Amino acid sequence: MKKTKLFCLPYAGGSATIYEKWKKNINSSIQLIPIEYSGRGKRFTQPLCDNLEEVVDDIYNIIKNNLDDTPYCFFGHSMGSLVSYELSHKIKELNHPQPTHIFFSGKSAPNIKSRDKDLHKLNDKEFKEELFKLEGTPKEILENNELMNIYLPILRSDFKVVEEYMYTPKPEKLECNFTVIYGKDDDMRINEICDWQKHTNQKCNFIKFPGGHFFIHDHTEEIVEIVNNIISA
């Protein structure tokens, strides 16, 4: 029996390595495939993408040969959710089989306009202060000038991708089940989360965790268990 592929897409500034610790708990029937965005990790020498369309095209070219032979799913956190959504529509338009399930984590529905407009345009000092508030970048990195010289361009690029994203209504909804996972203390209104239901003709489940935007780091085992149960079912 062929395994179900699970393509995992990181948040802004994140690398494929954030999903490495999932490997020890992922079900044996699932093939975990963490995706690396251009310009970081093993793809550090490649140019950063400037907008969401470029990101989607880049990821599509990486995975397109793995879409037609076995079932597959997406898991995306924050920026990764937007990428998963637009990528799924591109896949649908190009007549590949659609994902069997999409996990959207830590992100309001795509039709909700970002309230964090233009953080990517702040000067370095102000940008670092905003990153500190978001609690997604370790303090030891924020305080290391050598590391930040490498990391800041990646973060700015990703924030630009998300903040300048313009939602365009699609001619058709997706035909796969959604699971929407969010942190209780994240800066999102409940209606902004519930709007994900508008983007599929199938079921949309909502699961709340304690914590803020980066709750996924504190609840890895529980989230992987949810993924295992849903995909295996």
Sequence and secondary structure as in RCSB ss.txt:
>XXXX:A:sequence
MKKTKLFCLPYAGGSATIYEKWKKNINSSIQLIPIEYSGRGKRFTQPLCDNLEEVVDDIYNIIKNNLDDTPYCFF
GHSMGSLVSYELSHKIKELNHPQPTHIFFSGKSAPNIKSRDKDLHKLNDKEFKEELFKLEGTPKEILENNELMNI
YLPILRSDFKVVEEYMYTPKPEKLECNFTVIYGKDDDMRINEICDWQKHTNQKCNFIKFPGGHFFIHDHTEEIVE
IVNNIISA
>XXXX:A:secstr
   EEEEEE  TT  GGGGGGGTTTS TTEEEEE   TTSGGGTTS    SHHHHHHHHHHHHGGGSSSS EEEE
EETHHHHHHHHHHHHHHHTT    SEEEEES   TTS  SSTTGGGS HHHHHHHHHHHT S HHHHT HHHHHH
HHHHHHHHHHHHHT      SS B SEEEEEEETTSS  HHHHHGGGGGBSS EEEEEESSSTTGGGT HHHHHH
HHHHHHH 
